[in-house]
Amino acid sequence: MSNTPMAANPLTRAVLEIDEYVSGLGWDQPARLFALVDTARLKVQEPSLAAQLGLTDEQEAAGLTPIEQDEIPAGKPLDEFLATIAWPDAVVGCALTVERLMLPPSAEASVPQGLSDKKLTAWVAAHPDRQEVRMTVAVLRDGTRDSAVRLREKDAATDVLTGSGLVPGLAEALSATFAE
């Protein structure tokens, strides 16, 4: 994508490309799952698909190409859905974008104990310090991971946080999709 900043490694570039794509769709989107494939291999093995995706010979061959998968079934918990995934060998990694409400660490002490998941969700949604965030997390088969977090109130590409340890639970769940 043209506005994606140049990042240090292909996985970070893929995460930022996905973040930019989903950002263009606006907020309040469902979770989206992407397969990550080796761009050079894709150009050789699937030239028509590469052309359809707009991959040109001038583009960096050492990159990763995200390919959006079918929609995640509505109403199915994300962890249950991820447990059903098995990737073909051509997929070198995967990524997921998901929107959530988050509270700052300072709010942890005020979380009521013993609430059901539904009541806890409602409590967080009503909390004055809640933040709406979009998280894009990607993992490779070898365990490498990266992520991007975008706050709704700071919805600009220059304000996207990146790092390998930002969303460890989701990264672990995505890594499990590659378990034999």
N, CA and C atoms as an extended XYZ file, in Angstrom:
540
Properties=species:S:1:pos:R:3:atomname:S:1:resname:S:1:resid:I:1 pbc="F F F"
N         0.839       -1.172        0.000 N   MET     1
C         0.000        0.000        0.000 CA  MET     1
C         0.885        1.236        0.000 C   MET     1
N         0.439        2.229       -0.656 N   SER     2
C         1.289        3.384       -0.897 CA  SER     2
C         1.638        4.188        0.342 C   SER     2
N         0.762        4.260        1.329 N   ASN     3
C         1.031        5.083        2.500 CA  ASN     3
C         1.678        4.330        3.642 C   ASN     3
N         1.936        3.045        3.478 N   THR     4
C         2.537        2.268        4.543 CA  THR     4
C         3.994        2.692        4.713 C   THR     4
N         4.378        3.096        5.930 N   PRO     5
C         5.773        3.494        6.132 CA  PRO     5
C         6.710        2.302        5.970 C   PRO     5
N         7.926        2.593        5.566 N   MET     6
C         8.921        1.526        5.443 CA  MET     6
C         9.318        1.086        6.843 C   MET     6
N         9.171       -0.171        7.097 N   ALA     7
C         9.502       -0.722        8.403 CA  ALA     7
C        10.760       -1.564        8.261 C   ALA     7
N        11.312       -1.922        9.392 N   ALA     8
C        12.588       -2.630        9.418 CA  ALA     8
C        12.513       -4.038        8.856 C   ALA     8
N        11.381       -4.716        9.019 N   ASN     9
C        11.337       -6.099        8.556 CA  ASN     9
C        10.014       -6.390        7.856 C   ASN     9
N         9.955       -7.462        7.081 N   PRO    10
C         8.748       -7.769        6.308 CA  PRO    10
C         7.500       -7.984        7.161 C   PRO    10
N         7.643       -8.556        8.353 N   LEU    11
C         6.468       -8.797        9.184 CA  LEU    11
C         5.873       -7.476        9.675 C   LEU    11
N         6.721       -6.561       10.098 N   THR    12
C         6.233       -5.254       10.530 CA  THR    12
C         5.563       -4.524        9.365 C   THR    12
N         6.157       -4.617        8.176 N   ARG    13
C         5.543       -3.983        7.007 CA  ARG    13
C         4.171       -4.587        6.727 C   ARG    13
N         4.034       -5.898        6.852 N   ALA    14
C         2.744       -6.555        6.619 CA  ALA    14
C         1.716       -6.101        7.651 C   ALA    14
N         2.126       -6.019        8.919 N   VAL    15
C         1.215       -5.569        9.984 CA  VAL    15
C         0.731       -4.151        9.684 C   VAL    15
N         1.636       -3.270        9.301 N   LEU    16
C         1.258       -1.888        9.009 CA  LEU    16
C         0.400       -1.795        7.753 C   LEU    16
N         0.664       -2.643        6.777 N   GLU    17
C        -0.161       -2.664        5.564 CA  GLU    17
C        -1.590       -3.099        5.901 C   GLU    17
N        -1.718       -4.117        6.723 N   ILE    18
C        -3.052       -4.579        7.134 CA  ILE    18
C        -3.747       -3.496        7.950 C   ILE    18
N        -3.022       -2.871        8.883 N   ASP    19
C        -3.595       -1.796        9.692 CA  ASP    19
C        -4.116       -0.671        8.795 C   ASP    19
N        -3.351       -0.302        7.795 N   GLU    20
C        -3.761        0.769        6.882 CA  GLU    20
C        -5.005        0.361        6.091 C   GLU    20
N        -5.020       -0.870        5.606 N   TYR    21
C        -6.170       -1.370        4.841 CA  TYR    21
C        -7.436       -1.340        5.699 C   TYR    21
N        -7.363       -1.895        6.901 N   VAL    22
C        -8.536       -1.954        7.770 CA  VAL    22
C        -8.934       -0.546        8.222 C   VAL    22
N        -7.969        0.314        8.445 N   SER    23
C        -8.268        1.692        8.816 CA  SER    23
C        -9.099        2.377        7.733 C   SER    23
N        -8.807        2.066        6.484 N   GLY    24
C        -9.564        2.638        5.371 CA  GLY    24
C       -11.019        2.188        5.336 C   GLY    24
N       -11.332        1.106        6.034 N   LEU    25
C       -12.708        0.600        6.094 CA  LEU    25
C       -13.513        1.275        7.195 C   LEU    25
N       -12.832        2.011        8.063 N   GLY    26
C       -13.499        2.687        9.166 CA  GLY    26
C       -13.538        1.833       10.427 C   GLY    26
N       -14.130        2.389       11.453 N   TRP    27
C       -14.232        1.701       12.735 CA  TRP    27
C       -15.490        0.856       12.782 C   TRP    27
N       -15.626        0.124       13.880 N   ASP    28
C       -16.777       -0.748       14.113 CA  ASP    28
C       -16.850       -1.866       13.073 C   ASP    28
N       -15.694       -2.429       12.773 N   GLN    29
C       -15.577       -3.518       11.810 CA  GLN    29
C       -15.478       -4.850       12.547 C   GLN    29
N       -15.882       -5.925       11.894 N   PRO    30
C       -15.682       -7.247       12.505 CA  PRO    30
C       -14.200       -7.618       12.477 C   PRO    30
N       -13.848       -8.627       13.242 N   ALA    31
C       -12.472       -9.141       13.198 CA  ALA    31
C       -12.188       -9.640       11.784 C   ALA    31
N       -10.955       -9.507       11.352 N   ARG    32
C       -10.549       -9.933       10.005 CA  ARG    32
C        -9.283      -10.772       10.113 C   ARG    32
N        -9.277      -11.890        9.398 N   LEU    33
C        -8.158      -12.821        9.413 CA  LEU    33
C        -7.444      -12.787        8.067 C   LEU    33
N        -6.108      -12.824        8.117 N   PHE    34
C        -5.290      -12.770        6.909 CA  PHE    34
C        -4.272      -13.904        6.928 C   PHE    34
N        -4.093      -14.540        5.777 N   ALA    35
C        -2.961      -15.445        5.585 CA  ALA    35
C        -1.797      -14.580        5.119 C   ALA    35
N        -0.593      -14.915        5.549 N   LEU    36
C         0.606      -14.224        5.071 CA  LEU    36
C         1.397      -15.198        4.218 C   LEU    36
N         1.675      -14.787        2.987 N   VAL    37
C         2.432      -15.644        2.081 CA  VAL    37
C         3.680      -14.912        1.619 C   VAL    37
N         4.682      -15.682        1.279 N   ASP    38
C         5.935      -15.135        0.769 CA  ASP    38
C         5.666      -14.524       -0.603 C   ASP    38
N         5.941      -13.236       -0.749 N   THR    39
C         5.627      -12.512       -1.983 CA  THR    39
C         6.355      -13.092       -3.189 C   THR    39
N         7.644      -13.382       -3.060 N   ALA    40
C         8.409      -13.922       -4.193 CA  ALA    40
C         7.844      -15.269       -4.631 C   ALA    40
N         7.532      -16.100       -3.674 N   ARG    41
C         6.966      -17.426       -3.985 CA  ARG    41
C         5.592      -17.286       -4.643 C   ARG    41
N         4.794      -16.354       -4.161 N   LEU    42
C         3.473      -16.117       -4.738 CA  LEU    42
C         3.588      -15.687       -6.196 C   LEU    42
N         4.525      -14.786       -6.489 N   LYS    43
C         4.700      -14.302       -7.869 CA  LYS    43
C         5.070      -15.437       -8.815 C   LYS    43
N         5.873      -16.385       -8.324 N   VAL    44
C         6.311      -17.507       -9.164 CA  VAL    44
C         5.222      -18.565       -9.293 C   VAL    44
N         4.619      -18.941       -8.160 N   GLN    45
C         3.678      -20.063       -8.155 CA  GLN    45
C         2.258      -19.678       -8.548 C   GLN    45
N         1.880      -18.439       -8.322 N   GLU    46
C         0.515      -17.988       -8.617 CA  GLU    46
C         0.547      -16.625       -9.303 C   GLU    46
N         1.119      -16.545      -10.521 N   PRO    47
C         1.260      -15.235      -11.165 CA  PRO    47
C        -0.070      -14.514      -11.408 C   PRO    47
N        -1.128      -15.259      -11.700 N   SER    48
C        -2.410      -14.585      -11.937 CA  SER    48
C        -2.963      -13.992      -10.642 C   SER    48
N        -2.797      -14.703       -9.522 N   LEU    49
C        -3.225      -14.167       -8.232 CA  LEU    49
C        -2.374      -12.955       -7.861 C   LEU    49
N        -1.079      -13.052       -8.099 N   ALA    50
C        -0.185      -11.930       -7.810 CA  ALA    50
C        -0.608      -10.698       -8.612 C   ALA    50
N        -0.966      -10.909       -9.872 N   ALA    51
C        -1.423       -9.796      -10.706 CA  ALA    51
C        -2.739       -9.237      -10.178 C   ALA    51
N        -3.629      -10.129       -9.767 N   GLN    52
C        -4.919       -9.717       -9.220 CA  GLN    52
C        -4.734       -8.877       -7.946 C   GLN    52
N        -3.715       -9.206       -7.161 N   LEU    53
C        -3.420       -8.475       -5.931 CA  LEU    53
C        -2.625       -7.193       -6.188 C   LEU    53
N        -2.259       -6.967       -7.452 N   GLY    54
C        -1.531       -5.758       -7.795 CA  GLY    54
C        -0.051       -5.810       -7.482 C   GLY    54
N         0.498       -7.027       -7.332 N   LEU    55
C         1.928       -7.163       -7.065 CA  LEU    55
C         2.688       -6.991       -8.372 C   LEU    55
N         3.653       -6.106       -8.371 N   THR    56
C         4.414       -5.834       -9.578 CA  THR    56
C         5.836       -6.348       -9.426 C   THR    56
N         6.525       -6.454      -10.538 N   ASP    57
C         7.913       -6.908      -10.507 CA  ASP    57
C         8.815       -5.937       -9.757 C   ASP    57
N         8.411       -4.677       -9.696 N   GLU    58
C         9.228       -3.674       -9.029 CA  GLU    58
C         9.133       -3.779       -7.508 C   GLU    58
N         8.072       -4.402       -7.010 N   GLN    59
C         7.917       -4.492       -5.563 CA  GLN    59
C         8.942       -5.435       -4.965 C   GLN    59
N         9.257       -5.170       -3.715 N   GLU    60
C        10.232       -5.976       -2.991 CA  GLU    60
C         9.795       -7.440       -2.954 C   GLU    60
N        10.681       -8.307       -3.384 N   ALA    61
C        10.359       -9.736       -3.433 CA  ALA    61
C        10.530      -10.397       -2.066 C   ALA    61
N        11.225       -9.759       -1.150 N   ALA    62
C        11.491      -10.370        0.157 CA  ALA    62
C        10.376      -10.105        1.158 C   ALA    62
N         9.239       -9.627        0.688 N   GLY    63
C         8.162       -9.268        1.592 CA  GLY    63
C         7.139      -10.361        1.813 C   GLY    63
N         6.130       -9.993        2.558 N   LEU    64
C         4.999      -10.866        2.836 CA  LEU    64
C         3.751      -10.213        2.257 C   LEU    64
N         2.911      -11.023        1.661 N   THR    65
C         1.659      -10.529        1.101 CA  THR    65
C         0.505      -11.025        1.967 C   THR    65
N        -0.275      -10.100        2.535 N   PRO    66
C        -1.448      -10.506        3.299 CA  PRO    66
C        -2.615      -10.804        2.348 C   PRO    66
N        -3.308      -11.906        2.605 N   ILE    67
C        -4.477      -12.285        1.810 CA  ILE    67
C        -5.632      -12.482        2.781 C   ILE    67
N        -6.637      -11.607        2.662 N   GLU    68
C        -7.770      -11.680        3.583 CA  GLU    68
C        -8.543      -12.977        3.367 C   GLU    68
N        -8.924      -13.583        4.471 N   GLN    69
C        -9.658      -14.842        4.451 CA  GLN    69
C       -11.156      -14.572        4.555 C   GLN    69
N       -11.938      -15.642        4.467 N   ASP    70
C       -13.382      -15.505        4.607 CA  ASP    70
C       -13.722      -14.870        5.937 C   ASP    70
N       -14.890      -14.276        5.991 N   GLU    71
C       -15.340      -13.603        7.201 CA  GLU    71
C       -15.405      -14.567        8.382 C   GLU    71
N       -15.019      -14.072        9.525 N   ILE    72
C       -15.102      -14.854       10.759 CA  ILE    72
C       -16.572      -14.951       11.145 C   ILE    72
N       -17.048      -16.158       11.453 N   PRO    73
C       -18.472      -16.317       11.762 CA  PRO    73
C       -18.915      -15.447       12.937 C   PRO    73
N       -20.003      -14.714       12.737 N   ALA    74
C       -20.547      -13.854       13.794 CA  ALA    74
C       -21.074      -14.727       14.924 C   ALA    74
N       -20.863      -14.283       16.129 N   GLY    75
C       -21.396      -14.993       17.280 CA  GLY    75
C       -20.518      -16.116       17.800 C   GLY    75
N       -19.493      -16.510       17.038 N   LYS    76
C       -18.599      -17.561       17.516 CA  LYS    76
C       -17.426      -16.905       18.240 C   LYS    76
N       -17.154      -17.326       19.470 N   PRO    77
C       -16.015      -16.736       20.185 CA  PRO    77
C       -14.720      -16.886       19.376 C   PRO    77
N       -13.925      -15.838       19.387 N   LEU    78
C       -12.706      -15.794       18.580 CA  LEU    78
C       -11.764      -16.945       18.902 C   LEU    78
N       -11.600      -17.273       20.186 N   ASP    79
C       -10.687      -18.359       20.544 CA  ASP    79
C       -11.183      -19.696       19.994 C   ASP    79
N       -12.478      -19.918       19.999 N   GLU    80
C       -13.027      -21.160       19.436 CA  GLU    80
C       -12.822      -21.205       17.929 C   GLU    80
N       -13.029      -20.068       17.269 N   PHE    81
C       -12.819      -20.019       15.822 CA  PHE    81
C       -11.360      -20.295       15.469 C   PHE    81
N       -10.442      -19.644       16.162 N   LEU    82
C        -9.022      -19.838       15.861 CA  LEU    82
C        -8.597      -21.289       16.071 C   LEU    82
N        -9.212      -21.968       17.017 N   ALA    83
C        -8.873      -23.369       17.286 CA  ALA    83
C        -9.258      -24.295       16.128 C   ALA    83
N       -10.071      -23.812       15.197 N   THR    84
C       -10.506      -24.646       14.066 CA  THR    84
C        -9.630      -24.465       12.828 C   THR    84
N        -8.661      -23.571       12.886 N   ILE    85
C        -7.882      -23.230       11.690 CA  ILE    85
C        -6.682      -24.146       11.516 C   ILE    85
N        -6.477      -24.567       10.276 N   ALA    86
C        -5.254      -25.282        9.879 CA  ALA    86
C        -4.801      -24.644        8.568 C   ALA    86
N        -3.564      -24.213        8.530 N   TRP    87
C        -3.048      -23.503        7.359 CA  TRP    87
C        -2.301      -24.455        6.429 C   TRP    87
N        -2.411      -24.262        5.116 N   PRO    88
C        -1.599      -25.041        4.176 CA  PRO    88
C        -0.133      -24.596        4.262 C   PRO    88
N         0.760      -25.423        3.748 N   ASP    89
C         2.200      -25.137        3.828 CA  ASP    89
C         2.601      -23.818        3.177 C   ASP    89
N         1.867      -23.365        2.173 N   ALA    90
C         2.225      -22.126        1.474 CA  ALA    90
C         2.039      -20.889        2.348 C   ALA    90
N         1.287      -21.027        3.423 N   VAL    91
C         1.048      -19.902        4.330 CA  VAL    91
C         2.181      -19.879        5.352 C   VAL    91
N         2.951      -18.783        5.341 N   VAL    92
C         4.106      -18.675        6.241 CA  VAL    92
C         3.762      -17.976        7.551 C   VAL    92
N         2.587      -17.368        7.595 N   GLY    93
C         2.160      -16.683        8.800 CA  GLY    93
C         0.707      -16.279        8.677 C   GLY    93
N         0.193      -15.660        9.731 N   CYS    94
C        -1.181      -15.177        9.687 CA  CYS    94
C        -1.286      -13.920       10.530 C   CYS    94
N        -2.358      -13.183       10.301 N   ALA    95
C        -2.592      -11.953       11.041 CA  ALA    95
C        -4.082      -11.805       11.302 C   ALA    95
N        -4.386      -11.080       12.350 N   LEU    96
C        -5.772      -10.849       12.726 CA  LEU    96
C        -5.906       -9.409       13.169 C   LEU    96
N        -6.979       -8.767       12.740 N   THR    97
C        -7.318       -7.453       13.284 CA  THR    97
C        -8.606       -7.603       14.081 C   THR    97
N        -8.649       -6.933       15.198 N   VAL    98
C        -9.820       -6.991       16.058 CA  VAL    98
C        -9.921       -5.672       16.823 C   VAL    98
N       -11.143       -5.206       17.014 N   GLU    99
C       -11.386       -3.998       17.790 CA  GLU    99
C       -11.855       -4.398       19.184 C   GLU    99
N       -11.368       -3.680       20.180 N   ARG   100
C       -11.737       -3.971       21.565 CA  ARG   100
C       -11.778       -2.675       22.367 C   ARG   100
N       -12.404       -2.756       23.517 N   LEU   101
C       -12.349       -1.682       24.492 CA  LEU   101
C       -11.270       -2.054       25.495 C   LEU   101
N       -10.452       -1.082       25.863 N   MET   102
C        -9.399       -1.322       26.840 CA  MET   102
C        -9.481       -0.261       27.920 C   MET   102
N        -9.021       -0.661       29.093 N   LEU   103
C        -8.918        0.276       30.200 CA  LEU   103
C        -7.449        0.498       30.526 C   LEU   103
N        -7.106        1.674       31.040 N   PRO   104
C        -5.717        1.891       31.445 CA  PRO   104
C        -5.406        1.038       32.669 C   PRO   104
N        -4.134        0.741       32.902 N   PRO   105
C        -3.759       -0.059       34.082 CA  PRO   105
C        -4.288        0.529       35.391 C   PRO   105
N        -4.431        1.833       35.456 N   SER   106
C        -4.913        2.473       36.685 CA  SER   106
C        -6.352        2.067       37.024 C   SER   106
N        -7.102        1.567       36.060 N   ALA   107
C        -8.494        1.168       36.295 CA  ALA   107
C        -8.620       -0.254       36.819 C   ALA   107
N        -7.523       -1.013       36.784 N   GLU   108
C        -7.577       -2.425       37.195 CA  GLU   108
C        -8.099       -2.611       38.611 C   GLU   108
N        -7.693       -1.769       39.515 N   ALA   109
C        -8.090       -1.923       40.918 CA  ALA   109
C        -9.589       -1.720       41.123 C   ALA   109
N       -10.231       -1.002       40.213 N   SER   110
C       -11.657       -0.717       40.390 CA  SER   110
C       -12.574       -1.716       39.680 C   SER   110
N       -12.012       -2.729       39.044 N   VAL   111
C       -12.837       -3.723       38.351 CA  VAL   111
C       -13.592       -4.557       39.397 C   VAL   111
N       -14.926       -4.573       39.313 N   PRO   112
C       -15.700       -5.374       40.268 CA  PRO   112
C       -15.402       -6.865       40.106 C   PRO   112
N       -15.327       -7.558       41.195 N   GLN   113
C       -15.046       -8.993       41.166 CA  GLN   113
C       -16.337       -9.777       40.966 C   GLN   113
N       -16.220      -10.943       40.350 N   GLY   114
C       -17.339      -11.865       40.239 CA  GLY   114
C       -18.352      -11.533       39.157 C   GLY   114
N       -18.043      -10.622       38.248 N   LEU   115
C       -18.978      -10.301       37.174 CA  LEU   115
C       -18.914      -11.364       36.083 C   LEU   115
N       -20.038      -11.636       35.477 N   SER   116
C       -20.061      -12.519       34.308 CA  SER   116
C       -19.365      -11.782       33.162 C   SER   116
N       -18.998      -12.514       32.112 N   ASP   117
C       -18.350      -11.879       30.959 CA  ASP   117
C       -19.223      -10.765       30.385 C   ASP   117
N       -20.520      -11.023       30.301 N   LYS   118
C       -21.450      -10.041       29.737 CA  LYS   118
C       -21.499       -8.777       30.602 C   LYS   118
N       -21.560       -8.950       31.923 N   LYS   119
C       -21.618       -7.798       32.821 CA  LYS   119
C       -20.284       -7.049       32.862 C   LYS   119
N       -19.179       -7.786       32.781 N   LEU   120
C       -17.863       -7.140       32.739 CA  LEU   120
C       -17.721       -6.304       31.475 C   LEU   120
N       -18.174       -6.846       30.351 N   THR   121
C       -18.131       -6.100       29.087 CA  THR   121
C       -18.937       -4.819       29.195 C   THR   121
N       -20.114       -4.896       29.786 N   ALA   122
C       -20.956       -3.709       29.957 CA  ALA   122
C       -20.289       -2.705       30.896 C   ALA   122
N       -19.646       -3.192       31.955 N   TRP   123
C       -18.966       -2.307       32.897 CA  TRP   123
C       -17.821       -1.566       32.198 C   TRP   123
N       -17.029       -2.296       31.417 N   VAL   124
C       -15.912       -1.668       30.688 CA  VAL   124
C       -16.451       -0.645       29.691 C   VAL   124
N       -17.528       -0.987       28.977 N   ALA   125
C       -18.101       -0.076       27.981 CA  ALA   125
C       -18.591        1.219       28.603 C   ALA   125
N       -19.014        1.157       29.858 N   ALA   126
C       -19.524        2.351       30.537 CA  ALA   126
C       -18.434        3.128       31.283 C   ALA   126
N       -17.247        2.553       31.392 N   HIS   127
C       -16.175        3.197       32.162 CA  HIS   127
C       -15.707        4.480       31.452 C   HIS   127
N       -15.551        5.583       32.201 N   PRO   128
C       -15.160        6.847       31.563 CA  PRO   128
C       -13.745        6.848       30.976 C   PRO   128
N       -12.869        5.961       31.426 N   ASP   129
C       -11.492        5.941       30.927 CA  ASP   129
C       -11.253        4.897       29.837 C   ASP   129
N       -12.321        4.291       29.319 N   ARG   130
C       -12.156        3.253       28.290 CA  ARG   130
C       -11.558        3.859       27.019 C   ARG   130
N       -10.847        3.042       26.306 N   GLN   131
C       -10.256        3.420       25.021 CA  GLN   131
C       -10.687        2.396       23.982 C   GLN   131
N       -11.130        2.855       22.833 N   GLU   132
C       -11.409        1.944       21.738 CA  GLU   132
C       -10.106        1.766       20.962 C   GLU   132
N        -9.738        0.512       20.725 N   VAL   133
C        -8.488        0.225       20.022 CA  VAL   133
C        -8.723       -0.798       18.924 C   VAL   133
N        -7.902       -0.710       17.908 N   ARG   134
C        -7.850       -1.749       16.884 CA  ARG   134
C        -6.461       -2.369       16.981 C   ARG   134
N        -6.436       -3.677       17.139 N   MET   135
C        -5.172       -4.399       17.257 CA  MET   135
C        -4.992       -5.256       16.004 C   MET   135
N        -3.824       -5.175       15.434 N   THR   136
C        -3.451       -6.050       14.333 CA  THR   136
C        -2.255       -6.851       14.821 C   THR   136
N        -2.421       -8.158       14.867 N   VAL   137
C        -1.371       -9.034       15.386 CA  VAL   137
C        -1.033      -10.045       14.307 C   VAL   137
N         0.266      -10.259       14.096 N   ALA   138
C         0.721      -11.216       13.090 CA  ALA   138
C         1.792      -12.117       13.683 C   ALA   138
N         1.786      -13.369       13.238 N   VAL   139
C         2.802      -14.335       13.650 CA  VAL   139
C         3.256      -15.119       12.431 C   VAL   139
N         4.495      -15.562       12.492 N   LEU   140
C         5.027      -16.449       11.469 CA  LEU   140
C         5.140      -17.853       12.043 C   LEU   140
N         5.272      -18.833       11.174 N   ARG   141
C         5.414      -20.226       11.617 CA  ARG   141
C         6.574      -20.414       12.583 C   ARG   141
N         7.646      -19.639       12.397 N   ASP   142
C         8.827      -19.796       13.253 CA  ASP   142
C         8.677      -19.126       14.622 C   ASP   142
N         7.506      -18.545       14.891 N   GLY   143
C         7.262      -17.915       16.186 CA  GLY   143
C         7.473      -16.409       16.217 C   GLY   143
N         8.037      -15.844       15.165 N   THR   144
C         8.219      -14.399       15.094 CA  THR   144
C         6.848      -13.742       15.124 C   THR   144
N         6.772      -12.640       15.846 N   ARG   145
C         5.476      -11.957       15.943 CA  ARG   145
C         5.663      -10.455       15.925 C   ARG   145
N         4.607       -9.771       15.547 N   ASP   146
C         4.600       -8.318       15.581 CA  ASP   146
C         3.148       -7.869       15.687 C   ASP   146
N         2.956       -6.633       16.103 N   SER   147
C         1.600       -6.131       16.232 CA  SER   147
C         1.576       -4.620       16.099 C   SER   147
N         0.375       -4.125       15.808 N   ALA   148
C         0.125       -2.690       15.730 CA  ALA   148
C        -1.149       -2.405       16.512 C   ALA   148
N        -1.139       -1.310       17.246 N   VAL   149
C        -2.304       -0.904       18.015 CA  VAL   149
C        -2.626        0.535       17.641 C   VAL   149
N        -3.888        0.745       17.289 N   ARG   150
C        -4.364        2.072       16.884 CA  ARG   150
C        -5.510        2.476       17.811 C   ARG   150
N        -5.381        3.619       18.450 N   LEU   151
C        -6.448        4.157       19.300 CA  LEU   151
C        -7.434        4.922       18.430 C   LEU   151
N        -8.707        4.739       18.715 N   ARG   152
C        -9.722        5.451       17.927 CA  ARG   152
C        -9.575        6.960       18.087 C   ARG   152
N        -9.227        7.405       19.284 N   GLU   153
C        -9.113        8.849       19.507 CA  GLU   153
C        -7.852        9.449       18.881 C   GLU   153
N        -6.902        8.611       18.497 N   LYS   154
C        -5.688        9.074       17.805 CA  LYS   154
C        -5.575        8.275       16.514 C   LYS   154
N        -6.566        8.421       15.661 N   ASP   155
C        -6.693        7.593       14.468 CA  ASP   155
C        -5.869        8.147       13.309 C   ASP   155
N        -4.559        8.035       13.441 N   ALA   156
C        -3.651        8.478       12.382 CA  ALA   156
C        -2.505        7.478       12.274 C   ALA   156
N        -2.052        7.247       11.053 N   ALA   157
C        -0.974        6.282       10.829 CA  ALA   157
C         0.268        6.622       11.641 C   ALA   157
N         0.499        7.895       11.891 N   THR   158
C         1.686        8.302       12.648 CA  THR   158
C         1.563        7.999       14.144 C   THR   158
N         0.353        7.679       14.603 N   ASP   159
C         0.133        7.376       16.016 CA  ASP   159
C        -0.044        5.889       16.296 C   ASP   159
N         0.193        5.049       15.306 N   VAL   160
C         0.054        3.602       15.490 CA  VAL   160
C         1.273        3.088       16.256 C   VAL   160
N         1.009        2.363       17.328 N   LEU   161
C         2.089        1.753       18.110 CA  LEU   161
C         2.403        0.388       17.523 C   LEU   161
N         3.683        0.044       17.435 N   THR   162
C         4.065       -1.282       16.947 CA  THR   162
C         5.022       -1.922       17.941 C   THR   162
N         5.022       -3.239       17.939 N   GLY   163
C         5.940       -3.974       18.795 CA  GLY   163
C         5.559       -5.432       18.859 C   GLY   163
N         6.510       -6.261       19.164 N   SER   164
C         6.267       -7.705       19.163 CA  SER   164
C         5.512       -8.178       20.399 C   SER   164
N         5.513       -7.412       21.479 N   GLY   165
C         4.895       -7.877       22.709 CA  GLY   165
C         3.654       -7.116       23.134 C   GLY   165
N         3.031       -6.396       22.231 N   LEU   166
C         1.894       -5.560       22.613 CA  LEU   166
C         0.636       -6.355       22.953 C   LEU   166
N         0.398       -7.456       22.258 N   VAL   167
C        -0.829       -8.240       22.462 CA  VAL   167
C        -0.440       -9.723       22.549 C   VAL   167
N         0.235      -10.117       23.635 N   PRO   168
C         0.798      -11.468       23.706 CA  PRO   168
C        -0.245      -12.594       23.668 C   PRO   168
N        -1.391      -12.395       24.284 N   GLY   169
C        -2.404      -13.453       24.293 CA  GLY   169
C        -2.924      -13.761       22.902 C   GLY   169
N        -3.178      -12.731       22.126 N   LEU   170
C        -3.659      -12.931       20.766 CA  LEU   170
C        -2.564      -13.533       19.891 C   LEU   170
N        -1.320      -13.117       20.103 N   ALA   171
C        -0.204      -13.695       19.348 CA  ALA   171
C        -0.081      -15.192       19.647 C   ALA   171
N        -0.255      -15.569       20.896 N   GLU   172
C        -0.200      -16.998       21.259 CA  GLU   172
C        -1.321      -17.781       20.572 C   GLU   172
N        -2.512      -17.207       20.565 N   ALA   173
C        -3.653      -17.874       19.915 CA  ALA   173
C        -3.402      -18.046       18.427 C   ALA   173
N        -2.822      -17.038       17.785 N   LEU   174
C        -2.522      -17.146       16.343 CA  LEU   174
C        -1.411      -18.170       16.112 C   LEU   174
N        -0.402      -18.190       16.975 N   SER   175
C         0.680      -19.174       16.845 CA  SER   175
C         0.145      -20.590       16.936 C   SER   175
N        -0.864      -20.781       17.776 N   ALA   176
C        -1.452      -22.118       17.938 CA  ALA   176
C        -2.094      -22.637       16.667 C   ALA   176
N        -2.451      -21.734       15.735 N   THR   177
C        -3.041      -22.195       14.477 CA  THR   177
C        -2.030      -22.918       13.601 C   THR   177
N        -0.751      -22.800       13.944 N   PHE   178
C         0.306      -23.495       13.195 CA  PHE   178
C         0.792      -24.754       13.894 C   PHE   178
N         0.245      -25.056       15.062 N   ALA   179
C         0.663      -26.247       15.803 CA  ALA   179
C         0.278      -27.494       15.020 C   ALA   179
N         1.158      -28.442       15.046 N   GLU   180
C         0.912      -29.711       14.315 CA  GLU   180
C        -0.059      -30.580       15.019 C   GLU   180
